[in-house]
Amino acid sequence: MELKTTIAQGLHVTDDSAGYDAACKRVLSEKAILARIMKSCLEEYKDCDVNDIAEKYIEGQPQVSAVPVLPDEGGTVISGMDTEDKSVREGTVTYDIRFRAIVPDSEEQIALIINVEAQNDFYPGYPLIKRGIYYCCRMISSQYGREFTGSHYEKIKKVYSIWICMKPPQYRENTITRYRLVEEYLVGEGKEPIRNYDLLSIIMLCLGGPDGSNYDGVLRMLDVLLSNETSEAEKRKILQDDYDIQMTQTMEREVSVMCNLSKGVEEKGVAKGILSSIKNLMETMGLTIEQAMAALKVPEGERQKYMDLLERQ
């Protein structure tokens, strides 16, 4: 049993939100979690036992991209080269979690390349589904020279891009949607073996909450796991009692890091809101900083903090 995690050892990020995103990726990369996502969303594993998926079919250790150690430098530290696709003409794509899996009961050892993205912003300025399609295409094109050479296209491996959307719009809450290539007869019938074209799929898992419908199974598990409001002890109890996920010391530490960082993110958000309100009162009503904080009922013990923050701006 591991005593320390990569994130516990190497997380020196000053931005709590960046650290929280990294912690989420670490937790999602646990094989016990990935196995349940695969069983619920990928038809190749729907009849498999989750323990078999985790122990037999997921190959090696899933590789996780890390956040920049110095966010202002704009670089990205990668744990494992397999999280990058590099192309001179198309640039570099970095995936959150990337690993290979074997399809059970196949005549040959067919590998799946699965990319899991934890997305907090459902509208980042473009349709997420298009990014998912692009990721799948890059994962397929990057197989040239690795999985096949020359004209041996028969060796192309199927790819998945799985998106876990933590804050989707209300109409998408508690839904799982799949996008894939299908055969369509326009004139006559010319059936092709499905393995020759079923090479990419995008899965969108949109989380919601207990107040909505379909709040069950993998959607509930992920919502509990990634929730900012559920305590560490409650997460542990639900995962163990309801999903039979035995929390290793590694996973417990990662969940603890995530919970602690989520508190920091929330506290920073509150502080930012209060600071903005102080400035607005000072500018629109001509109040002094002391008067503005008194009007907002900022506790005496916290007022010096806001005075210091204003001086730095």
N, C-alpha and C positions, 0 to 999 in steps of 0.2 A: 504494500500500500504506500502510495506516495505521500510524503510529509509536506512537500511544498509544491506550489504550482508555479508555472511560468509567470503568470500574471502577478502572483504574490511576490515573486522574486524580483521582477523587472518593471513593475508599474511605477514610474516616476513622473507621471503626467500631471501638470499643474491644473489642467482643465478637468473638473470633475465630470462634465458631460462626455468628454472624450474617453476618460477612464471608464465611465459607465458603459459606453458602447463596446469597449474592448472586453469588459467583464461579461457582457451579454454574449458576445461571440464565443468566449471561452466556455461558458456554461452550455451553449447550444452545441458546441463541438464534442461534448461528452457522448460516447457511443450509445449509452442508455437512452439519451434524448433523441439522437439521430435515428436510432432503430425504430422508435415509436412514430417519428415523422414519416419514415420510409414505409412502414406497415400501413399507415393511414392514407398515404397519398400516392404511392407508387404501386402500380398493379403487379409488378414483378414480385412484390413481397407481401401482398395482402393475405396470403395463406400461410405465411411463415411465423414461427414463434419469435417474439422480439429478442429473446436471449440468443437465438440462433443468428438473427440478423446482426446483432452486436458482436458476437464472438466468431462467427463463421464467414459472414459475407462482407462486412466492412473491412477493407484491407488496410493494414498499417494504422498509423495514427493520423487522424484528420489534421490538416495543416490550416492554421489560423493566421490571418493577417493582423498585425498589431497597429495601434494608432501611432502617430509621430511622437517620439520622445520629447522633441521640442516642437510644439505645434506651430510656432511662428516661422519655422524653417520650411514648412510645407512638405517635408519628406515623409516617407512611409517606411517603417521598419517591418520587414517580413519575417515571420517565423516559418521557414520552410519555403523552398523555391517554387513548389508546386502551386502557390497562391498567385503566381504571376504568369501572364501570357505576354511575351514580348514580340513585337513586330516593328521592323525599321520603318515601314510605311504607315502602319496603323497605330503606333504608340504602344504603351503598356497598359494592360488592364489588370487590376488587383481584385481578387475575389475574397470575400469574408472567410468562408470555410470551404475547403476543397478536399475531396478524397475520392477513392475508388471503391467500388463494391462489385462483388461477383453476383451474377444472376443465378439463383438456385435452379437446380434440375435442368441446366442447359447442357447440350451435347458437348460444347466446348467452353473454355473459361472466358466468358464474355464479361468485359468490365464496363461499369457505368461510371461516368465522371459526373459527380453531383456537386453543385454549387449552392450553398445556402446563404442568403442575404437577410439580415435583420434590418428592416427598413422602418425608420421612425417617421419619415415625411412621405405621405402618399402622393403629394403633388410637388415634386422638386423642380418643376418647370418643364417636365416632359412626361409622357405616359410611361409608367413603370414597366408595362408589358413590353414596350419597344426595347427598353434596356435589357429585359430578360431575353428577348429574341437575339439581340446583339451579343450578349454573353454566350448564349448557346452556339451561335455561329462562330464566335472566336474560339470556343472550346473545341469545336469540330475542326476548324481550319488549322489550329495549333497541333493537331494530331499528325499532320504531314511531317515526315522526318522522325517522328517518335513511334506512332502506331503503324504507319504504313509509308511506303516510298513508291516512286514511280506511279504506275496506274493501278495500284492495288487498292482501289476504293472499297472493295468488299471488306477490308479490315477496319473501316471506320467504326468507332465505338459510339454507342448512344450516350447522349448527355442530357442532364436535367439542370434546370435553374430553379431553385426553390426560394421563394420570397416570403418571409414572415413579416407581415405588415402590422406594426404595433398600434398605429393610430390611423386606421382607415376611415373614410367617410361613413356615416351611419348606415347608408344603404348597402355597404359592403361588409358590415360587421358580422362576425361569426360565419364566414363563408370560406369555402375551399373551391378554387376554380382551376381547371387544367386547360392549357392551350397546347395543341400538338398538330402534327401533319396527319391528314387522313386521305384515303383514296376516294376519289369521286368519279363515277362513270359519266361522261358527257355523251358519248355515242357508243352503244354496245357495252360489252363487259370484257375487260382484260385484266383479270385479277392478278396482282403482284403479291408475292410473299410479304407480309407486314414487316418483317425484319429488314427489308431493303429500303423502306422509307420512314419507318417509325424511329427516327434518329434524334429527335429533340423534343423536349416537353418543358413547358414553363408552368410551375405550380404557384398559385397565389393563396397563401393562408392569411386571411384577414381576421385579426383578433377583435373581440368585442368586449363583452362583460357578462356577468350573471343575469343582468336584466333583460338581455336579448334572447331570441330563440337560438336553437342549435348550440347552446353553450354546454358542450360535452366533449368527451374524447380528447383528441390531440389539441383541439382549440382551447379547451379549458386548461389542459396541462400547460400549454405555452403561456396562456394568460396568467396563470398562477406563478409560473416560473419567472416571467419578465415583469410582473407587476411592481410598481413603485409603492403600492399601498399595503401589500401583503408582507407581514413580518417574516423574518428568516425562519423562526420556529414554526410558523404556520405553513410556510412553503415546504419545509422538511416533512411535516406531518401529512400534508395532502399528497405529496409525491410518493411517500412510503406507503400510506394506507390505501390510497385510491388507485395508484398506478404501479405499485410494486417496484418502485425505483429505490433501490438501496443506496443511500447517500454515502459514497466513499468520503474519506477525509479530504481528498482533492476537491471533490464537488462541493462539499460543505464550505470549504475555504473560499471557493470561487463565488458561491451564492452569497456568502457573508460579505465579500468585497463588493459585489454588485449592490447589495442592500445598503451598505454603508455609503457608497458613492451616490446612490439615488437620493439619500437624505441630503448630501452635499449639494446635488443639483437643485433639489427643491428649495433649500435654504438660500442658495445664490439667486434663484428666481424671485423669491420673496424680497430679498434685499434689493435687487435691481428695481423691482416695482416700487418699493418704498422710496428709494433714492430718486426715481423719476417723479414721484408725487411731490417730494420735497422741492425739487427744482421747479416744477410747474407752479407751486404755490408762491415760491419766491419771485418767479418771473411775472406771473399774471396778477398777483395781489400785492406785490411789493413787500412781502414778509421777510423778516430775517430768518436765518436758518433755524434759530432757536424757536421762533414763533411758528414756523412751518412744522417742525417736529412736535411741538406742543399741540398744534391743531390736529395732527395725525395720531396723537397719543402714542408716540414712540417711547418705549420704556427708557427711563433715565440711564440705565446701565448700557444701553445700546447707542445712545446719541453721539458719543465720541467717535464711534465707528463710522457713522454717516458723515460727520464733520471731516474726518480724515479722507473718506472717499471723495467728497466734493473738492477737497483741496488738491487732490491728484489729477482732477479733470481739467 
